[in-house]
């Protein structure tokens, strides 16, 4: 109608047109644009404790309903990689499809940049609508650290007092905070790194944040000496040479191996695996983690000797620590299932608060 074309839209006329559109197409009101969750926003949506609790309650509930193919890994240069990690839920109470895209550039440390960058895209599994994109670099370190801490609840000694953090990259402060969350008796944190100044910087940054009353911090020293002090030894490095020597681990220690995700990478020697009761985050670790793949090839241990995975620990289907003296080992390579559940918590918390 020519007359209508001359009308200057007002609040009331817009409301009328919206009502007509909604009547003709009730689905249109659902087509809201996707939200972007930045790193700064992510920090406001959960803590290490709330994420550990969420994973502990949701992994047993939803793991069997989530499809998660093995990740796609592509070499983009001799030293860099692109990883694609898809997953989707078949449960109406978890109506999501998620894909994480990750770049791995280990030489970024020379430019004071993280070695891992990531984006996460969350879709509605019923309509296919894009719900959110997230800066998943921080999401990844949160979920990685919290998976390690959740495993520690079952594998480390409750009276653990000393945490040794090997590595001073992006993951280090998250792993320290997450382990402190589940083991509040920890009284000392030692940070070791090949470059001592980086270890000191991690400690300075943590102390400037505050919230670590009753915990003392130290950095570096001889790695072979400090390994023997750790009740919990957490490793997050790019090392291709074993850093943790099994014979140096103290009785009752828990070894948390985070860094390696390809065959050339290795953070501990065979002796550590032989001495330890070994668990993994998921079955991908058996074919991706350099420590395990190499040990299988050398006949040091067999796949049958891997005691269980994180889900079996949570559900009580496999026993974790059974004595104060035994050494336990948890090897993680990351899981698209945990990514999806972490993204779920971030998205749903955001929607409730906005």
Secondary structure, 3 states (H helix, E strand, C coil): CHHHHCCCCCHHHHHHHHHHHHHHCHHHHHCCCCEEECHHHHHHHCCHHHHHHHHHHHHHHHHHHEECCCCEEEECCCCEEEEEEEEEECCCCCCEEEEEEEEEEHHHHHHCCCCEEEEEEEEECCCCCEEEEEEHHHHHHHHHHHHHHHHHHHHCCCCCCEEEEECCCHHHHHHHHHHHHHCCCCCEEEEECCCHHHHHHHHHHHHHHCCCCCCEEEECCCHHHHHCCCCEEEECCCCCCCCECHHHCCCCCEEEECCCCCCCCCCECHHHHHHEEEEECCCCHHHHCHHHHHHHHHCCCCHHHCCEEHHHHHHCCCCCCCCCCCEEEEECCCCHHHHHHHHHHHHHHHHHHC
